[in-house]
Amino acid sequence: MNDKKCTVNNTWFERTDSHGYVIKRWCRPETSGDSASESVVCTICSTSISCKQKGFQAITQHASTQKHFRQCQIKLNSTQLTLATDENKTNETGNVVSLSFINNNVEMGKKAELIWAMLSIVCNISAASSDIIAPAFHVMFPGEISSNYTMSRTKLGYIISEALGPYFRNMFLKDAESSYYTVLYDETVNNKGLKELQLKIIYYSEVYKKVSVSHLETFFITKATADIVKDHIKEAIDNAGLTFNHLLMLGSDGPNVNKKIFNLLNEELKEVRDRKGLIDLGTCPIHCIHNAFLKGMETFGEDVNDFIILIYYYFKKYPVRWQEYSEVQILNKIPQHHFIKHCSTRWLTILEAAERIIEQWSAIKYYFKTYLPKNKRDCENNKYKKIMKLINKPNFKAEILQTIQSAKLFVKFTGHFQTEAPLIHILHTELKSLVIAIASFVCKNNNWNCSLPSMFNEDNLLNINDIVLDPKVQQNVTGNERTVLEFKKSVRQHYITAAEYLLNKSPLMNKNLKYFKSIDPQVIKKKYALEYFSKLCETLNIIIPGNAVDEYRLLKFETLPILEKTDRIDNYWIKFFEKAEKNVEKYKNVKSIFLAACCLSHGNASVERGFSRSKLILTEEKTNMSVRTLNARLTIADALKHFDNKPETVPITNELLLLAGQARRHYQDYLDAEKLKEKERIQQKEKEKAEKRLAAEQQALVKESKKTLQEIDETMVQEKEIKTQKEKSADKLLEEGNVRLKAALAANNTMEARIAQALIDGALSLREEERESEKKLSILEKRKSTIPAITTCNLWPETSVMLRAMECAVRSRASIARQANCDLLHGRRWLSMM
C-alpha cells in the first residue's frame, strides 16, 4: 500500500477550473501551523477538501459538482461585492473588512478600466489622457474601487488589443458562423501613406435578432490590384473561420477593377461549391447615383460647383477677409454663417453648400462687386477675377437654384440608403422611382418603361417650351426668349444625362434585383409575387425552391401587419415568425430565404463610414499604429453599436474579466513575438546581404578568372604563332641545307658543304627555340588548369576555335617535321665522316 501523502502546492490556486473561474477566487489553503497544509477550504461552499490522497484532483472533483457551480454563479458574479463566508481582516480603523469584498473591488476596478477603454473608443478620446485620468478619479471618487483603478496609455492599448478586441471579435464570429453573409470592401490611401483595404460583413445575428454589419478585417497594402484584393478577401474569411459556402455576395463601389475581383473570386468559388457562384446585383447604387449627378453637372451646373469651391477657399485661412465679410453680413442683415466645404468626390455635398450660397447671395454680391473695389483690395487676385466672372454670368443665381432642385432628387435616395438596415427589398422600386422622377421633368407622361433608348428618344421628350421650372428658378431666369430657351435646354440635357447614366450603370437594369421585392409584406398578395419569389429562390440557391414556394403560397393567406416606414424588414419578419411557435416550423424555408435576402448589400456606405472612423483613429500623429490595433478598435466600435454606444450597458462577463487580467501577459507575448520576428527579419536581411556579397565576390572572381584566362589564351596564341613560325623557318633551313649538302657531296664542294652545315646548325638553333616555346605553352596550360569552373570554350568561343585550328595545323605538319628530323640526323652523320 502506498503511504505517500500529498501537500497543497501554491501554484494550484493560479489555475482555472472547468467553469472558467480562477481557483484562488474560491479556494485557499487550510491553516495548519508551520507544517505544509494537506487540505484546502472552498470559501463558496464553506467546505474543507482533503488533498492528502488525491492532491489537485480533489479540488477539480469538488469544482465539478452542481452545488459548487450554482454557488459560483451567484457569488462570483461581477456585480456581487460581498461574501460572508470568506476570511476577514481588519482595516486601519479597526473595522472588519471582507477579503472577498477586496477581491471584488479589484474586479470592479478592472470593470471600470474596461468601461473607460470602451468609452475612449466611442468618443475617440486621446490615449494620452489615460495617464492623468486615474489620479483624478481617485480624488473625484474616493473608495476601494477607485483605488484599484489604474490606467495609462500603454495599459489602455493592451486592454483594447488583447482583451476587448478579441472578446468582441470572437463574439461576433461565433454569432455569424451559421449565417449567410455578404462581404463589403473598399480601399483608400490613409495617413501612413499606404492603401487601407477595409472589409465588413453583413450577416443575420441570432443574438440581436437582426441583420448586423460588423468590421471583418483591415489590411495595409501597397498595391490594390484585382489579384491582391481577391487574395486578401479570401484571407480575411479564412482568418475569421467563416465558410465560403455561406458567402452570398461581394459589395463594392464602381471602378472596373471590382468587376475583375468579382469574376476571379466567383470562378474560384464555383470550382469548390458545385458551380454555385456569387449573386451579382451590380455595384453600390449610392455611388452610381452620385456619379449620375456628376455626369449631369457636366452639362449643367459645373460653374456652380467651381463657384462654391472658389468661395470657400477664398475665405479659408484669411481672417481679415472673414472680418470684412462679417461686417457686410451685418450691414445686409444676413445670417453670420460660414460657407460650407464642398468636395465633388463626396456624396452630394453640393446641396448644403449651394443652399448656403443662396442664403448669402446678396452679401456675396455686395462684398465682391462693391466693398472690395471701393476699398481697392484683392481686385487683381485671380480667385477674385474668377468669382466676379461667375457672379456676372447671366442667370447664374437661377443656375444655382436649379442645381439645388436637382440635387434634392438625388439626396433623397442617397440619404435613405446610407442606413445599415436591410433595404434590398425596396432598392429596385426606389431606383425606378428616381428615374421616373427625373424623366417627369423632360418626358411626356405616356412612357415610363425605364428602358433605353425609347425613354429619351425625341418623340418622347417634351418640347423645350413645355418644360416647367421650379417657381424660384423661373423668377430668376431673365433675358430674351432665346436665353430662356437655352437655359431650359441645358436643364433638360442635365436630367437626360443623369437618367441615362442611371439606366446604364445602376443595378436598376439587373435582371435579379426586382425579385427581392417579393419579401416585402406589401407585395406578397400581388399577382406577380409568387413568380418573383420562385426566381428569388433560384437566385439565392440555398435551399430546394419547391418547399419554400409552397410555404410562400400559404403566407399569402396570412393576415400580415402593416410594415411602417420606421420598421426594419428583418425585425418585422422575425417578430412574425416567432410570434407563434407554429410559424417557426411552418415557414422554416421562407424564413431562411427572407433572412438570407436581407443579408445582401444595398450600398457601400458602411465601409465609407469605416474609413471615416479609421481616419479619426489613424491620424497623422499616430502613423506608427499597427494594423492589429486598428482592427481591434474598429471591431469594438462596431460591437458597441449594439449597445447604442453606451459602454456602461455592456455586460462585463467573467470571460472579459479574465481576458483583461491576462492582457498584460498576452501583450508581452505579442511584443516578444514581434521582437523575434524582427530579429528573424534582421537575420534574413543579413543573410541576404551576405549572399549578395558572396555573389558579388564570386562574380568578381569569375570576372577576374575570365580576364586571366583571356590573357593566358592570348599569350598561348602568340606563343603558338611564334612556335609555328620557328618550325616553318627550321623546316625551310633544314630543307635548303639538305639540298645544298647533297649537291656539295655530289660535286665534292667543301665550301658548299660548310654553307649547308651552317644552314643545318641554324635549323638546330630554331629547333631549340621551338622546344622553349613548347615548355612555355606547357606552363601556360598548367596555369590555365588551376583556374576553377571556367572553360575556355564557354568564355571565348572565337579564341578557342582559333586555338583548335592552330592545333590541327600543327598536327598536319607533324609528318613533315619527322621527315626533316630524319634528314637532319643523316646530314650530321655525313658531316662527321668528312
DASUL-V632457 format. One record per residue. N is the residue number from 1. RES is the residue in one letter. D_FIRST is the distance of its C-alpha to the first C-alpha in Angstrom with 2 decimals. Layout:
# DASUL-V632457
n = (N;N)
res = (RES;RES)
d_first = (D_FIRST;D_FIRST)
This chain:
# DASUL-V632457
n = (1;2;3;4;5;6;7;8;9;10;11;12;13;14;15;16;17;18;19;20;21;22;23;24;25;26;27;28;29;30;31;32;33;34;35;36;37;38;39;40;41;42;43;44;45;46;47;48;49;50;51;52;53;54;55;56;57;58;59;60;61;62;63;64;65;66;67;68;69;70;71;72;73;74;75;76;77;78;79;80;81;82;83;84;85;86;87;88;89;90;91;92;93;94;95;96;97;98;99;100;101;102;103;104;105;106;107;108;109;110;111;112;113;114;115;116;117;118;119;120;121;122;123;124;125;126;127;128;129;130;131;132;133;134;135;136;137;138;139;140;141;142;143;144;145;146;147;148;149;150;151;152;153;154;155;156;157;158;159;160;161;162;163;164;165;166;167;168;169;170;171;172;173;174;175;176;177;178;179;180;181;182;183;184;185;186;187;188;189;190;191;192;193;194;195;196;197;198;199;200;201;202;203;204;205;206;207;208;209;210;211;212;213;214;215;216;217;218;219;220;221;222;223;224;225;226;227;228;229;230;231;232;233;234;235;236;237;238;239;240;241;242;243;244;245;246;247;248;249;250;251;252;253;254;255;256;257;258;259;260;261;262;263;264;265;266;267;268;269;270;271;272;273;274;275;276;277;278;279;280;281;282;283;284;285;286;287;288;289;290;291;292;293;294;295;296;297;298;299;300;301;302;303;304;305;306;307;308;309;310;311;312;313;314;315;316;317;318;319;320;321;322;323;324;325;326;327;328;329;330;331;332;333;334;335;336;337;338;339;340;341;342;343;344;345;346;347;348;349;350;351;352;353;354;355;356;357;358;359;360;361;362;363;364;365;366;367;368;369;370;371;372;373;374;375;376;377;378;379;380;381;382;383;384;385;386;387;388;389;390;391;392;393;394;395;396;397;398;399;400;401;402;403;404;405;406;407;408;409;410;411;412;413;414;415;416;417;418;419;420;421;422;423;424;425;426;427;428;429;430;431;432;433;434;435;436;437;438;439;440;441;442;443;444;445;446;447;448;449;450;451;452;453;454;455;456;457;458;459;460;461;462;463;464;465;466;467;468;469;470;471;472;473;474;475;476;477;478;479;480;481;482;483;484;485;486;487;488;489;490;491;492;493;494;495;496;497;498;499;500;501;502;503;504;505;506;507;508;509;510;511;512;513;514;515;516;517;518;519;520;521;522;523;524;525;526;527;528;529;530;531;532;533;534;535;536;537;538;539;540;541;542;543;544;545;546;547;548;549;550;551;552;553;554;555;556;557;558;559;560;561;562;563;564;565;566;567;568;569;570;571;572;573;574;575;576;577;578;579;580;581;582;583;584;585;586;587;588;589;590;591;592;593;594;595;596;597;598;599;600;601;602;603;604;605;606;607;608;609;610;611;612;613;614;615;616;617;618;619;620;621;622;623;624;625;626;627;628;629;630;631;632;633;634;635;636;637;638;639;640;641;642;643;644;645;646;647;648;649;650;651;652;653;654;655;656;657;658;659;660;661;662;663;664;665;666;667;668;669;670;671;672;673;674;675;676;677;678;679;680;681;682;683;684;685;686;687;688;689;690;691;692;693;694;695;696;697;698;699;700;701;702;703;704;705;706;707;708;709;710;711;712;713;714;715;716;717;718;719;720;721;722;723;724;725;726;727;728;729;730;731;732;733;734;735;736;737;738;739;740;741;742;743;744;745;746;747;748;749;750;751;752;753;754;755;756;757;758;759;760;761;762;763;764;765;766;767;768;769;770;771;772;773;774;775;776;777;778;779;780;781;782;783;784;785;786;787;788;789;790;791;792;793;794;795;796;797;798;799;800;801;802;803;804;805;806;807;808;809;810;811;812;813;814;815;816;817;818;819;820;821;822;823;824;825;826;827;828;829;830;831;832;833;834)
res = (M;N;D;K;K;C;T;V;N;N;T;W;F;E;R;T;D;S;H;G;Y;V;I;K;R;W;C;R;P;E;T;S;G;D;S;A;S;E;S;V;V;C;T;I;C;S;T;S;I;S;C;K;Q;K;G;F;Q;A;I;T;Q;H;A;S;T;Q;K;H;F;R;Q;C;Q;I;K;L;N;S;T;Q;L;T;L;A;T;D;E;N;K;T;N;E;T;G;N;V;V;S;L;S;F;I;N;N;N;V;E;M;G;K;K;A;E;L;I;W;A;M;L;S;I;V;C;N;I;S;A;A;S;S;D;I;I;A;P;A;F;H;V;M;F;P;G;E;I;S;S;N;Y;T;M;S;R;T;K;L;G;Y;I;I;S;E;A;L;G;P;Y;F;R;N;M;F;L;K;D;A;E;S;S;Y;Y;T;V;L;Y;D;E;T;V;N;N;K;G;L;K;E;L;Q;L;K;I;I;Y;Y;S;E;V;Y;K;K;V;S;V;S;H;L;E;T;F;F;I;T;K;A;T;A;D;I;V;K;D;H;I;K;E;A;I;D;N;A;G;L;T;F;N;H;L;L;M;L;G;S;D;G;P;N;V;N;K;K;I;F;N;L;L;N;E;E;L;K;E;V;R;D;R;K;G;L;I;D;L;G;T;C;P;I;H;C;I;H;N;A;F;L;K;G;M;E;T;F;G;E;D;V;N;D;F;I;I;L;I;Y;Y;Y;F;K;K;Y;P;V;R;W;Q;E;Y;S;E;V;Q;I;L;N;K;I;P;Q;H;H;F;I;K;H;C;S;T;R;W;L;T;I;L;E;A;A;E;R;I;I;E;Q;W;S;A;I;K;Y;Y;F;K;T;Y;L;P;K;N;K;R;D;C;E;N;N;K;Y;K;K;I;M;K;L;I;N;K;P;N;F;K;A;E;I;L;Q;T;I;Q;S;A;K;L;F;V;K;F;T;G;H;F;Q;T;E;A;P;L;I;H;I;L;H;T;E;L;K;S;L;V;I;A;I;A;S;F;V;C;K;N;N;N;W;N;C;S;L;P;S;M;F;N;E;D;N;L;L;N;I;N;D;I;V;L;D;P;K;V;Q;Q;N;V;T;G;N;E;R;T;V;L;E;F;K;K;S;V;R;Q;H;Y;I;T;A;A;E;Y;L;L;N;K;S;P;L;M;N;K;N;L;K;Y;F;K;S;I;D;P;Q;V;I;K;K;K;Y;A;L;E;Y;F;S;K;L;C;E;T;L;N;I;I;I;P;G;N;A;V;D;E;Y;R;L;L;K;F;E;T;L;P;I;L;E;K;T;D;R;I;D;N;Y;W;I;K;F;F;E;K;A;E;K;N;V;E;K;Y;K;N;V;K;S;I;F;L;A;A;C;C;L;S;H;G;N;A;S;V;E;R;G;F;S;R;S;K;L;I;L;T;E;E;K;T;N;M;S;V;R;T;L;N;A;R;L;T;I;A;D;A;L;K;H;F;D;N;K;P;E;T;V;P;I;T;N;E;L;L;L;L;A;G;Q;A;R;R;H;Y;Q;D;Y;L;D;A;E;K;L;K;E;K;E;R;I;Q;Q;K;E;K;E;K;A;E;K;R;L;A;A;E;Q;Q;A;L;V;K;E;S;K;K;T;L;Q;E;I;D;E;T;M;V;Q;E;K;E;I;K;T;Q;K;E;K;S;A;D;K;L;L;E;E;G;N;V;R;L;K;A;A;L;A;A;N;N;T;M;E;A;R;I;A;Q;A;L;I;D;G;A;L;S;L;R;E;E;E;R;E;S;E;K;K;L;S;I;L;E;K;R;K;S;T;I;P;A;I;T;T;C;N;L;W;P;E;T;S;V;M;L;R;A;M;E;C;A;V;R;S;R;A;S;I;A;R;Q;A;N;C;D;L;L;H;G;R;R;W;L;S;M;M)
d_first = (0.00;3.80;6.27;9.19;12.00;15.01;18.54;21.75;23.76;27.51;28.17;26.50;29.55;31.97;30.61;32.18;30.61;31.38;34.62;36.01;35.56;34.46;31.30;32.80;35.54;33.35;30.21;29.76;27.14;26.77;28.30;26.09;28.42;28.10;24.34;22.90;22.55;19.35;21.47;24.77;27.77;29.62;33.23;34.50;32.58;32.11;28.37;25.42;22.58;19.12;17.73;14.70;12.19;14.63;17.07;20.50;19.68;19.80;23.36;24.50;23.37;25.39;28.28;28.55;29.31;32.98;33.45;32.43;34.66;37.64;37.33;37.24;40.38;42.18;41.05;40.63;43.97;46.26;48.81;46.44;47.15;45.31;41.99;41.66;37.88;37.36;37.37;40.97;42.85;46.38;49.13;52.03;54.10;51.43;50.75;47.25;46.44;43.67;41.34;41.20;44.97;44.97;42.60;44.82;47.86;46.48;46.20;49.69;50.92;49.40;51.11;54.38;54.02;53.53;56.56;58.64;57.67;58.78;61.93;62.80;62.79;64.82;67.39;67.13;66.56;66.55;63.14;64.66;65.16;61.38;61.60;63.74;62.70;59.49;61.34;63.99;61.46;59.85;63.27;64.36;61.17;59.49;56.04;52.35;52.64;55.55;53.82;50.96;53.50;53.86;55.90;57.67;59.32;56.33;53.87;56.23;56.28;52.56;52.05;54.70;53.53;49.72;49.30;52.34;53.59;50.37;49.65;53.07;53.20;49.93;51.16;54.46;53.06;50.57;53.56;55.75;53.41;54.71;58.31;61.36;62.77;65.67;65.49;68.27;69.03;71.66;72.06;74.07;74.45;72.57;72.97;70.79;73.53;71.24;71.45;69.03;67.93;66.59;65.00;64.46;63.08;64.48;62.03;61.49;58.89;56.85;55.72;59.27;61.00;63.70;64.63;63.37;64.41;61.78;61.72;60.02;60.37;62.88;63.60;65.78;67.85;70.92;72.57;72.55;73.58;72.79;70.08;68.35;68.40;67.22;64.25;63.29;63.53;61.13;58.82;58.83;57.98;55.14;53.78;53.85;51.99;54.88;55.90;59.28;59.88;60.46;62.96;66.32;68.77;69.53;71.56;73.83;77.24;80.30;80.47;80.72;77.60;75.60;77.15;75.82;72.34;72.46;73.64;71.03;68.08;69.59;69.87;66.28;65.01;67.14;65.43;61.90;62.56;64.89;68.21;67.54;69.11;69.56;71.94;75.11;76.91;78.62;78.14;77.98;80.94;81.15;81.82;84.33;86.23;86.33;87.64;90.18;91.57;91.77;93.69;96.08;96.51;97.80;100.84;101.24;99.57;98.69;101.03;99.24;95.94;97.54;99.29;96.13;94.34;97.41;97.77;94.11;94.08;97.55;96.23;92.66;92.22;95.83;95.84;99.62;100.23;97.94;99.79;103.11;101.92;100.56;104.06;105.45;102.92;104.03;107.68;107.30;105.03;102.23;98.54;97.05;94.40;93.19;93.41;90.35;88.84;89.16;87.31;88.60;85.20;83.52;83.82;87.32;87.34;91.10;91.56;90.71;92.32;95.55;95.67;95.48;98.36;100.49;99.66;100.85;103.71;106.64;105.05;104.26;107.87;109.29;107.02;107.67;111.27;112.67;110.47;109.56;113.09;114.60;112.38;112.71;109.00;106.88;109.73;109.31;105.56;104.50;102.18;105.04;107.37;104.91;104.29;108.03;108.66;106.28;107.55;111.06;110.06;111.91;109.78;106.68;105.61;105.97;103.77;101.05;101.34;101.16;98.05;96.44;97.37;95.94;92.70;92.07;91.89;89.15;87.21;86.90;84.81;82.83;81.95;80.64;78.55;76.75;74.31;70.75;71.11;71.61;75.34;75.39;76.95;80.10;80.40;82.95;84.98;85.12;86.08;88.79;90.04;90.27;92.32;94.58;95.02;96.11;98.33;100.02;101.77;103.41;103.35;105.25;103.47;103.66;100.89;97.32;95.50;93.70;94.46;96.20;99.03;100.61;99.49;101.38;104.29;107.77;108.63;105.74;106.25;108.25;111.52;111.14;113.52;111.33;108.18;107.46;106.06;104.26;106.89;105.69;105.95;109.33;110.74;109.97;111.35;114.81;117.47;119.70;118.81;117.75;115.27;113.74;113.49;111.80;109.26;108.49;108.28;105.65;103.69;103.84;102.65;99.76;98.51;99.11;97.22;94.22;94.12;94.51;91.59;89.45;90.48;89.71;86.50;84.74;82.31;85.10;86.19;82.64;82.73;79.27;79.59;81.69;79.09;76.82;79.34;77.92;74.95;77.40;77.62;81.36;81.82;79.68;82.55;85.06;86.28;84.89;81.40;79.83;81.21;79.96;76.48;76.33;77.32;74.75;71.97;73.20;73.31;69.76;68.42;65.02;65.12;67.22;70.63;71.60;68.93;69.71;73.46;73.12;71.20;73.86;76.53;74.83;74.51;78.31;78.60;76.31;77.86;76.74;77.02;79.33;77.84;79.07;79.96;77.18;74.52;72.16;72.24;68.43;67.93;70.68;69.06;65.52;66.86;68.73;65.89;63.36;65.85;64.93;61.84;64.14;65.74;62.48;62.07;65.80;66.64;63.44;65.30;68.16;65.74;64.16;67.64;68.83;65.86;65.95;69.70;69.15;66.89;69.85;71.74;75.12;75.50;73.92;74.41;70.67;70.38;73.54;72.02;68.91;71.16;72.78;69.43;68.31;71.55;70.78;67.30;68.18;71.23;73.16;71.22;67.82;68.36;65.18;63.08;60.71;60.89;57.25;58.29;61.39;59.44;57.08;60.06;61.93;58.89;58.40;62.13;62.21;59.10;60.66;63.70;61.62;61.37;65.12;64.34;62.86;59.59;58.90;58.49;55.76;52.36;49.96;46.70;43.18;43.43;46.61;45.20;42.20;44.66;46.78;43.85;42.95;46.62;46.91;43.98;45.27;48.72;47.49;45.71;49.02;50.96;48.63;49.02;52.77;52.87;51.01;53.47;56.34;55.07;54.81;58.30;59.66;58.04;59.49;62.87;62.68;61.76;64.67;66.96;65.86;66.44;69.82;70.67;69.66;71.63;74.60;74.35;74.15;77.06;79.01;78.15;79.30;82.41;83.11;82.44;84.82;87.39;87.03;87.22;90.24;91.93;91.14;92.44;95.57;96.13;95.56;98.05;100.59;99.98;100.29;103.47;104.85;103.79;105.47;108.68;108.82;108.20;111.04;113.31;112.51;113.21;116.55;117.60;116.62;118.44;121.54;121.37;121.21;124.13;126.25;125.19;126.34;129.59;130.15;129.55;131.94;134.60;133.76;133.57;131.76;131.69;129.99;127.57;126.59;126.13;123.95;121.97;121.51;120.20;117.78;116.60;116.01;113.97;111.93;111.30;110.10;107.81;106.23;105.73;104.31;101.73;100.83;100.22;97.98;95.91;95.64;94.51;91.91;90.58;90.49;88.62;85.98;85.67;85.39;82.55;80.48;80.39;77.18;76.66;80.24;82.85;86.53;87.01;84.60;86.06;89.79;90.93;94.60;94.35;92.39;95.01;97.72;95.95;95.42;99.09;100.19;97.94;99.54;102.97;102.16;100.94;104.13;106.24;104.35;106.79;109.79;108.20;107.58;111.24;112.42;110.43;112.09;115.51;114.66;113.81;117.06;119.05;117.51;118.47;122.04;122.44;121.25;123.94;126.74)
